[in-house]
Amino acid sequence: MMDQRFDRDYQAARATFHDSIDHFIRDAMASFRALDAIQFAAPWQQKAARRCDPARPGLTWR
């Protein structure tokens, strides 16, 4: 009887522990993705979406 109760409590605690580890890893990866986006998608490295067309005279925008 005590062994069954111990095993049930142990399995429940183990499942909770693994869920918390999964949650921690998910949050850590989201943080790393945000830092990666900040570092490698800098606005000064992106090309402008609207540029002047050199083939057309005047202020014609694409």
Contact map, one row per residue, 1 for C-alpha under 8 A:
11111000000000000000000000000000000000000000000000000000000000
11111100000000000000000000000000000000000000000000000000000000
11111110000000000000000000000000000000000000000000000000000000
11111111000000000000000000000000000000000000000000000000000000
11111111100000000000000000000000000000000000000000000000000000
01111111110000000000000000000000000000000000000000000000000000
00111111111000000000000000000000000000000000000000000000000000
00011111111100000000000000000000000000000000000000000000000000
00001111111110000000000000000000000000000000000000000000000000
00000111111111000000000000000000000000000000000000000000000000
00000011111111100000000000000000000000000000000000000000000000
00000001111111110000000000000000000000000000000000000000000000
00000000111111111000000000000000000000000000000000000000000000
00000000011111111100000000000000000000000000000000000000000000
00000000001111111110000000000000000000000000000000000000000000
00000000000111111111000000000000000000000000000000000000000000
00000000000011111111100000000000000000000000000000000000000000
00000000000001111111110000000000000000000000000000000000000000
00000000000000111111111000000000000000000000000000000000000000
00000000000000011111111100000000000000000000000000000000000000
00000000000000001111111110000000000000000000000000000000000000
00000000000000000111111111000000000000000000000000000000000000
00000000000000000011111111100000000000000000000000000000000000
00000000000000000001111111110000000000000000000000000000000000
00000000000000000000111111111000000000000000000000000000000000
00000000000000000000011111111100000000000000000000000000000000
00000000000000000000001111111110000000000000000000000000000000
00000000000000000000000111111111000000000000000000000000000000
00000000000000000000000011111111100000000000000000000000000000
00000000000000000000000001111111110000000000000000000000000000
00000000000000000000000000111111111000000000000000000000000000
00000000000000000000000000011111111100000000000000000000000000
00000000000000000000000000001111111110000000000000000000000000
00000000000000000000000000000111111111000000000000000000000000
00000000000000000000000000000011111111100000000000000000000000
00000000000000000000000000000001111111111000000000000000000000
00000000000000000000000000000000111111111100000000000000000000
00000000000000000000000000000000011111111100000000000000000000
00000000000000000000000000000000001111111100000000000000000000
00000000000000000000000000000000000111111100000000000000000000
00000000000000000000000000000000000111111110110000000000000000
00000000000000000000000000000000000011111111110000000000000000
00000000000000000000000000000000000000001111110000000000000000
00000000000000000000000000000000000000000111111000000000000000
00000000000000000000000000000000000000001111111000000000000000
00000000000000000000000000000000000000001111111100000000000000
00000000000000000000000000000000000000000001111110000000000000
00000000000000000000000000000000000000000000011111100000000000
00000000000000000000000000000000000000000000001111100000000000
00000000000000000000000000000000000000000000000111110000000011
00000000000000000000000000000000000000000000000111111000000011
00000000000000000000000000000000000000000000000001111100001111
00000000000000000000000000000000000000000000000000111111100111
00000000000000000000000000000000000000000000000000011111100000
00000000000000000000000000000000000000000000000000001111100000
00000000000000000000000000000000000000000000000000001111110100
00000000000000000000000000000000000000000000000000001111111100
00000000000000000000000000000000000000000000000000000001111100
00000000000000000000000000000000000000000000000000010000111110
00000000000000000000000000000000000000000000000000011001111111
00000000000000000000000000000000000000000000000001111000001111
00000000000000000000000000000000000000000000000001111000000111
